[in-house]
Amino acid sequence: MAEVTVLAATGNAMVAEAFRQAAPDVLAAYPITPQTAIVENFAKYVADGRVHTEFVAVESEHSAMSACIGASAAGARVATATSSQGLALMYEELHIASGMRLPIVMANANRALSAPINIHGDHSDVMGARDTGWILLFAETAQEAYDNSLISFRIAEHPSVQLPVMTTLDGFITTHAMERCELLDDETVAAYVGAYTPAYPLLNGETAAAQGMFASLGGTYFEIKKAERAAIDASMPCIKAAGEAWAAVCGRGFEVIDAWKCEDADYILVVLGSAAGNARVVARELRAQGIKAGVARIRVYRPFPFEELAQVLKGARAVGILDRSDSFGAQYGPVGLDVRSALYGEGLLIPTRDYIYGLGGADVTLDALRQAYGELQSLAAGELDQGLSYLGTR
Amino acid sequence: MANIKSLSETRERLVGGHRLCGGCGASVAVRQVLLGAGADTEVVVGSATGCLEVSTTALPYSSWNTSFIHNAFENAAATISGVEAAYRGLKAAGKIAADKEIKFVAFGGDGGTYDIGLQSLSGALERGHDFVYVCYDNNAYMNTGIQRSSATPHYSWATTAEVGAAQPGKPQRRKDLTSIVAAHHIPYVAQASVGNWKDLVEKSEKAFNTPGPAFLNVLAPCPRGWRYTGDQTIEVARLAFRTKFWPLYEVQDGVWSMREVREKDLLPIEEFLRVQGRFKHLFAPENEHLIALLQAEVDEYYDYVRERCG
């Protein structure tokens, strides 16, 4: 029976606990606001002898991911953490980690990208990584950041997945806010995460292994990239199984789409991460007024759960998408593009509107969300176009 | 001590059938360095993107008799540091036997080491990983077509340091990478050359047998880029030594020592320049004064090393 410790903790502290309990053989990381406490807490576990992990305090995020790739290719269980400019600096290495099919787990404290420089929460950094072949998870709370981080090891290291996983939490809002959290005992977590058996490690003690080979013309490159898509497409059942297995241990549910009162909803806001709570507050308020509002929160963003999402949204009269980053020059922000595509693919021509909100940590006020739900009613009535709004700007 | 008979009987770790050019200095450097790792030692090789990597790892073939990893251009040192950290982490976890010994070596060209990979190298050296980093210095970005690097000699031709009416080749001097690495105060640093096999293999033996980081900067002439025929590689490398262009020295636990050129072997810098097309323009009458400047520069660097050797 799992032993549960209730504590007040930040998202960063809970991710650090998850990494300690998953006991990676190597953790190579570089500190960056607002991820810093993950690395600091882990460094303290190392200093106190609480983990066997080789902690590699690298000189940049590029080297962090480079060392993680070397360590994972060697056969180690590997974890790291970053944010914002650090994630951007890793960009080429993100593709290499997934292309080499290395099950690295990385926490990202979602933060704005320069310029202008800003250290606060939005999704600009992680959205730049959405097509890099990583599985992407979004946490709403510190508790979920812990849960997602543990689930990540099971997903990444599953023999039929073998892909890197990014477990993300919103900068400052989730990384730094103190919440009531439940920490399970080390033995229970170790049993859940399980042992890792690498497929083709460099350090295998028998035969020579080669990693990171050259595939020029002749089609091998193309075949390998096709296999990579097949792997991430096929990972969804493993993600669900890992999430449900953890739910059975910890008692908290797992859904790739966390749908709140969407079954009969006329107006649904789609959201990722920490803003979901405020959206539910406004939806509850609207329901008290007889307006059927719902909230669909995406917990697994890559692979994109388009079938599951379409199922949740199919009865709505209008759908608003909350985008905490922009895709400059495109019709919508990145989440909006994915949601629209999912609806179209299922033959659902529900009117949609995209809402860019909270960039650079700007407040996501209840009034702003009331505005969005109000616009959805106009949209359903044909009084508003399917364009894009900025919430909370002049 | 390296002797040619036993070395010739040692199993090769980089085998024939690779696609490097005839006369390539890099493959000679790699084979000689790996002979210094010990015949029965398990070695993991890392490589930066470059000639060596593209020519030895074309899928589905590998020319390596060892485990091998390539990641990208600027991060061979960071990558091998991750492999080495995994070795220690897996030992701590009991997944690799405590008495199991594995050596780690990373190769990069001068582009991947002097330039784009310098930060990654510096970080890995400072962290004290137990590995050998080998720069095969062929004085330019040869893999992409002879573009200048910070290792390209002063006044040399390169495709991004052209020779023309306004400029006689590369306007800047070479970077002194070996001294930069020595300034990290790691246990072992050496400059070696494929033209002096015994010196190179012995330095490699020291590098592999020194706990902690070790660095070898190996001159590896490139017939395509230096503009000479492929059968001249060893001779050109020897001329680099005899003309003071490439001093052979080592810094062991902070103590500098050099293999001085014997008085009777000493040659003027012209003898190194003359055999290479990349310096052809220096022999035009309007550029001859540049040869005197180059002579002064190599003399100055040679004296700088000699002074440190006490």
HADDOCK unambig.tbl for C-alpha pairs under 7 A between the chains (distance, minus, plus):
assign (segid A and resid 25 and name CA) (segid B and resid 86 and name CA) 6.44 0.50 0.50
assign (segid A and resid 25 and name CA) (segid B and resid 89 and name CA) 4.68 0.50 0.50
assign (segid A and resid 25 and name CA) (segid B and resid 90 and name CA) 6.02 0.50 0.50
assign (segid A and resid 26 and name CA) (segid B and resid 85 and name CA) 6.54 0.50 0.50
assign (segid A and resid 26 and name CA) (segid B and resid 86 and name CA) 5.96 0.50 0.50
assign (segid A and resid 26 and name CA) (segid B and resid 89 and name CA) 6.03 0.50 0.50
assign (segid A and resid 52 and name CA) (segid B and resid 89 and name CA) 6.72 0.50 0.50
assign (segid A and resid 52 and name CA) (segid B and resid 92 and name CA) 5.85 0.50 0.50
assign (segid A and resid 52 and name CA) (segid B and resid 93 and name CA) 6.37 0.50 0.50
assign (segid A and resid 53 and name CA) (segid B and resid 89 and name CA) 5.66 0.50 0.50
assign (segid A and resid 54 and name CA) (segid B and resid 85 and name CA) 5.97 0.50 0.50
assign (segid A and resid 54 and name CA) (segid B and resid 88 and name CA) 6.85 0.50 0.50
assign (segid A and resid 54 and name CA) (segid B and resid 89 and name CA) 5.09 0.50 0.50
assign (segid A and resid 58 and name CA) (segid B and resid 123 and name CA) 6.52 0.50 0.50
assign (segid A and resid 59 and name CA) (segid B and resid 123 and name CA) 5.54 0.50 0.50
assign (segid A and resid 63 and name CA) (segid B and resid 75 and name CA) 6.70 0.50 0.50
assign (segid A and resid 63 and name CA) (segid B and resid 78 and name CA) 5.35 0.50 0.50
assign (segid A and resid 63 and name CA) (segid B and resid 120 and name CA) 6.33 0.50 0.50
assign (segid A and resid 66 and name CA) (segid B and resid 75 and name CA) 6.41 0.50 0.50
assign (segid A and resid 66 and name CA) (segid B and resid 78 and name CA) 5.71 0.50 0.50
assign (segid A and resid 66 and name CA) (segid B and resid 79 and name CA) 5.00 0.50 0.50
assign (segid A and resid 67 and name CA) (segid B and resid 78 and name CA) 5.13 0.50 0.50
assign (segid A and resid 67 and name CA) (segid B and resid 79 and name CA) 4.54 0.50 0.50
assign (segid A and resid 67 and name CA) (segid B and resid 81 and name CA) 6.06 0.50 0.50
assign (segid A and resid 67 and name CA) (segid B and resid 82 and name CA) 3.89 0.50 0.50
assign (segid A and resid 68 and name CA) (segid B and resid 82 and name CA) 5.87 0.50 0.50
assign (segid A and resid 69 and name CA) (segid B and resid 79 and name CA) 6.65 0.50 0.50
assign (segid A and resid 70 and name CA) (segid B and resid 79 and name CA) 4.59 0.50 0.50
assign (segid A and resid 70 and name CA) (segid B and resid 80 and name CA) 5.99 0.50 0.50
assign (segid A and resid 70 and name CA) (segid B and resid 82 and name CA) 4.56 0.50 0.50
assign (segid A and resid 70 and name CA) (segid B and resid 83 and name CA) 4.68 0.50 0.50
assign (segid A and resid 71 and name CA) (segid B and resid 82 and name CA) 4.37 0.50 0.50
assign (segid A and resid 71 and name CA) (segid B and resid 83 and name CA) 4.44 0.50 0.50
assign (segid A and resid 71 and name CA) (segid B and resid 85 and name CA) 6.58 0.50 0.50
assign (segid A and resid 71 and name CA) (segid B and resid 86 and name CA) 4.87 0.50 0.50
assign (segid A and resid 74 and name CA) (segid B and resid 83 and name CA) 5.45 0.50 0.50
assign (segid A and resid 74 and name CA) (segid B and resid 86 and name CA) 6.29 0.50 0.50
assign (segid A and resid 76 and name CA) (segid B and resid 86 and name CA) 5.50 0.50 0.50
assign (segid A and resid 76 and name CA) (segid B and resid 90 and name CA) 6.59 0.50 0.50
assign (segid A and resid 202 and name CA) (segid B and resid 67 and name CA) 5.51 0.50 0.50
assign (segid A and resid 208 and name CA) (segid B and resid 65 and name CA) 6.53 0.50 0.50
assign (segid A and resid 208 and name CA) (segid B and resid 66 and name CA) 4.99 0.50 0.50
assign (segid A and resid 208 and name CA) (segid B and resid 67 and name CA) 4.25 0.50 0.50
assign (segid A and resid 209 and name CA) (segid B and resid 67 and name CA) 4.57 0.50 0.50
assign (segid A and resid 209 and name CA) (segid B and resid 68 and name CA) 6.34 0.50 0.50
assign (segid A and resid 210 and name CA) (segid B and resid 67 and name CA) 5.56 0.50 0.50
assign (segid A and resid 210 and name CA) (segid B and resid 68 and name CA) 4.67 0.50 0.50
assign (segid A and resid 210 and name CA) (segid B and resid 69 and name CA) 5.89 0.50 0.50
assign (segid A and resid 211 and name CA) (segid B and resid 68 and name CA) 6.20 0.50 0.50
assign (segid A and resid 211 and name CA) (segid B and resid 69 and name CA) 4.75 0.50 0.50
assign (segid A and resid 211 and name CA) (segid B and resid 70 and name CA) 6.36 0.50 0.50
assign (segid A and resid 212 and name CA) (segid B and resid 69 and name CA) 5.71 0.50 0.50
assign (segid A and resid 212 and name CA) (segid B and resid 70 and name CA) 4.69 0.50 0.50
assign (segid A and resid 212 and name CA) (segid B and resid 71 and name CA) 5.74 0.50 0.50
assign (segid A and resid 213 and name CA) (segid B and resid 57 and name CA) 5.36 0.50 0.50
assign (segid A and resid 213 and name CA) (segid B and resid 58 and name CA) 6.30 0.50 0.50
assign (segid A and resid 213 and name CA) (segid B and resid 59 and name CA) 6.19 0.50 0.50
assign (segid A and resid 213 and name CA) (segid B and resid 70 and name CA) 6.68 0.50 0.50
assign (segid A and resid 214 and name CA) (segid B and resid 54 and name CA) 5.97 0.50 0.50
assign (segid A and resid 214 and name CA) (segid B and resid 57 and name CA) 5.60 0.50 0.50
assign (segid A and resid 214 and name CA) (segid B and resid 58 and name CA) 4.67 0.50 0.50
assign (segid A and resid 214 and name CA) (segid B and resid 59 and name CA) 5.81 0.50 0.50
assign (segid A and resid 215 and name CA) (segid B and resid 58 and name CA) 6.04 0.50 0.50
assign (segid A and resid 215 and name CA) (segid B and resid 59 and name CA) 5.63 0.50 0.50
